[in-house]
Amino acid sequence: MKVDFNQIKTTISLPDFLLELGWKIVEGSSNSCPKMSNGTHTIVIKRNSQNQYTYWDVHSDSVRGRSIMDLMQEHLFETTGKMPSLREVGEILQNYINTNRITTPEKSRYEVGNTSMRADELQFYLSQLQPYKGNYLQKRGILKSIESRFFKDTFFIREVKNKGSVYRNVCIKMYNENGVQAISQRNETFKGIIGGKFDCLATSNHDKSRPIDILYIGESFIDCISHYQLRHSGNDLNLVYVSTEGTFTEGQMRLLRLILDKNQVKELRSIFDNDKQGHKYTLWLHRYFHGDTTDVESLSNDELRNKVRKLKNVELSENKDWNDDLKVSCGIYTSTDGGQ
């Protein structure tokens, strides 16, 4: 049987398929972003940039961006005790399509949203970006580094009017190999992404005529510029900072690999948060690039911390993150106000 894996991942409405398997819609769900549970796992369903249905397990950071293939494979293992190959899973699902035993997206009540957006939609939001102004960064200890060659013109403001109030979101563009694909935005009470960040990273400027001395990867562009101000302000190294802007995804790891392959990078260092999740991201990165087989999810907080501290090319903040360290150094607050 010919198996079209892309057709399987795009033509079978994943929410409807799961309902047939006994999954239920749970609190916090919407038609554009279904949240479902089978009593053991709770997942959120979105589409990726290829318009394929994907899901994230809200309780397991290792289950993210997976497809109906992975879910069906696990379902068959749980019900039969035998782990089928992906080829066998593909043949089963292809047969469902060929015999019209599926609900297609067109016939589904669930209009699952795409994590990416159309070019004209993205351009609309990009046109709203203004040069950075205000005191959001300054209140976090970020001063002259905003105008440094690495971070100049990387922060923007987007004004949003809501119920008579005007909110000024601090924004950063996120890129993949095709250019800007998403916008990370935040204010005092909100953080969010416009577009799809699955395979995108926020990035600083650098001198493209020279090799990159150090490429840093962190969770937040705020932490990246804080690290620069604390550790590298004024030196002559050719640095690049990239940020995941939250959850570290498989697509971002692949993009990081592409960046390393296409550029002369002398050293890669991680500056993820000094907490449980940051330690996991550090170990995921180490596993992806160095083949470490450690089951990260099985480690306790102390085991995570100890393993991370033994790794080379890892820089840990004293507090929870590098912006906390910067604020402490500026006297904005003491280390007992936050962090570890």
Backbone hydrogen bonds, N-H to C=O, Kabsch-Sander energy under -0.5 kcal/mol:
donor,donor_aa,acceptor,acceptor_aa,energy
4,D,2,K,-0.5
5,F,3,V,-0.8
8,I,4,D,-2.2
9,K,5,F,-2.0
10,T,6,N,-1.2
11,T,7,Q,-3.1
12,I,8,I,-1.0
13,S,11,T,-0.7
13,S,103,T,-2.8
14,L,12,I,-0.8
17,F,13,S,-2.4
18,L,14,L,-2.4
19,L,15,P,-2.0
20,E,16,D,-1.6
21,L,17,F,-0.9
22,G,19,L,-1.2
23,W,18,L,-2.5
24,K,37,S,-2.6
26,V,35,K,-2.5
29,S,26,V,-1.2
30,S,33,C,-0.7
36,M,43,I,-2.4
37,S,24,K,-2.4
38,N,41,H,-1.7
43,I,36,M,-2.9
44,V,56,W,-2.4
45,I,34,P,-2.5
46,K,54,T,-2.1
47,R,113,G,-2.2
48,N,52,Q,-2.1
51,N,48,N,-2.3
53,Y,9,K,-2.8
54,T,46,K,-3.3
55,Y,66,R,-2.0
56,W,44,V,-2.1
57,D,63,V,-2.4
58,V,42,T,-2.5
58,V,56,W,-0.6
59,H,42,T,-0.5
60,S,57,D,-1.2
63,V,60,S,-1.4
64,R,62,S,-0.8
66,R,55,Y,-1.8
71,L,67,S,-1.9
72,M,68,I,-2.8
73,Q,69,M,-2.1
74,E,70,D,-2.1
75,H,71,L,-2.5
76,L,72,M,-2.6
77,F,73,Q,-1.8
78,E,74,E,-2.4
79,T,75,H,-1.8
80,T,76,L,-2.1
81,G,77,F,-2.2
82,K,76,L,-0.5
89,V,85,S,-2.3
90,G,86,L,-2.7
91,E,87,R,-2.1
92,I,88,E,-1.9
93,L,89,V,-2.4
94,Q,90,G,-2.6
95,N,91,E,-1.9
96,Y,92,I,-1.5
97,I,93,L,-1.8
98,N,94,Q,-2.8
99,T,95,N,-1.8
100,N,97,I,-1.6
101,R,96,Y,-3.0
104,T,102,I,-0.6
107,K,104,T,-0.9
108,S,104,T,-0.7
108,S,105,P,-0.7
111,E,109,R,-0.9
112,V,110,Y,-1.6
113,G,32,S,-3.1
115,T,47,R,-3.0
122,L,118,R,-2.5
123,Q,119,A,-2.4
124,F,120,D,-1.6
125,Y,121,E,-1.6
126,L,122,L,-2.6
127,S,123,Q,-2.1
128,Q,124,F,-0.5
128,Q,125,Y,-1.1
129,L,126,L,-1.3
130,Q,157,I,-2.9
132,Y,155,F,-1.0
139,K,135,N,-2.6
140,R,137,L,-1.3
141,G,138,Q,-1.9
142,I,137,L,-2.1
143,L,141,G,-0.8
146,I,143,L,-1.8
147,E,144,K,-1.7
148,S,145,S,-1.2
152,K,148,S,-1.9
154,T,151,F,-1.6
156,F,171,C,-2.2
157,I,130,Q,-2.6
158,R,169,N,-2.3
160,V,167,Y,-3.2
162,N,165,S,-2.8
165,S,162,N,-1.8
167,Y,160,V,-3.5
167,Y,165,S,-0.5
169,N,158,R,-2.6
169,N,167,Y,-0.8
170,V,186,R,-3.3
171,C,156,F,-2.7
171,C,169,N,-0.5
172,I,184,S,-2.3
173,K,154,T,-0.5
174,M,182,A,-2.8
175,Y,201,L,-2.9
176,N,179,G,-2.1
179,G,176,N,-2.0
181,Q,174,M,-2.8
182,A,174,M,-1.5
183,I,194,I,-2.4
184,S,172,I,-2.9
185,Q,192,G,-2.9
186,R,170,V,-1.6
187,N,190,F,-2.4
192,G,185,Q,-2.5
194,I,183,I,-3.1
195,G,193,I,-0.6
196,G,181,Q,-0.9
197,K,195,G,-0.6
200,C,197,K,-2.0
201,L,175,Y,-2.5
202,A,243,S,-2.3
203,T,173,K,-0.5
204,S,241,Y,-2.1
205,N,150,F,-3.3
208,K,206,H,-0.9
210,R,207,D,-1.4
212,I,264,Q,-2.7
213,D,211,P,-0.6
213,D,238,N,-2.1
214,I,238,N,-1.0
215,L,267,E,-2.8
216,Y,214,I,-0.6
216,Y,240,V,-3.2
217,I,269,R,-1.9
218,G,242,V,-2.2
224,C,220,S,-2.0
225,I,221,F,-2.4
226,S,222,I,-1.6
227,H,223,D,-2.7
228,Y,224,C,-2.3
229,Q,225,I,-2.3
230,L,226,S,-2.1
231,R,227,H,-3.0
232,H,228,Y,-2.4
233,S,228,Y,-1.2
235,N,232,H,-2.2
239,L,237,L,-1.0
240,V,214,I,-2.0
242,V,216,Y,-2.7
243,S,202,A,-2.2
244,T,218,G,-2.3
246,G,219,E,-1.7
249,T,247,T,-0.7
252,Q,198,F,-0.7
253,M,249,T,-1.7
254,R,250,E,-2.1
255,L,251,G,-2.0
256,L,252,Q,-2.4
257,R,253,M,-2.2
258,L,254,R,-2.1
259,I,255,L,-2.5
260,L,256,L,-2.3
261,D,257,R,-2.2
262,K,258,L,-2.0
263,N,259,I,-0.9
265,V,263,N,-1.2
266,K,212,I,-3.0
266,K,264,Q,-0.6
269,R,215,L,-2.7
270,S,313,N,-2.0
271,I,217,I,-2.9
274,N,320,K,-2.9
275,D,273,D,-1.5
279,H,275,D,-2.7
280,K,276,K,-1.9
281,Y,277,Q,-2.4
282,T,278,G,-2.2
283,L,279,H,-2.1
284,W,280,K,-2.7
285,L,281,Y,-2.4
286,H,282,T,-2.0
287,R,283,L,-2.5
288,Y,284,W,-2.7
289,F,285,L,-2.1
290,H,286,H,-2.2
291,G,287,R,-1.8
292,D,286,H,-0.6
296,V,294,T,-1.4
298,S,295,D,-1.3
299,L,296,V,-1.5
304,L,300,S,-2.6
305,R,301,N,-2.5
306,N,302,D,-2.7
307,K,303,E,-2.2
308,V,304,L,-2.4
309,R,305,R,-2.2
310,K,306,N,-0.7
310,K,307,K,-0.7
311,L,308,V,-1.4
315,E,270,S,-2.6
316,L,314,V,-0.5
325,D,321,D,-1.7
326,L,322,W,-2.1
327,K,323,N,-2.7
328,V,324,D,-2.3
329,S,325,D,-2.4
330,C,326,L,-1.7
331,G,328,V,-1.3
332,I,327,K,-2.8
333,Y,327,K,-0.8
337,D,334,T,-2.0
338,G,335,S,-0.7
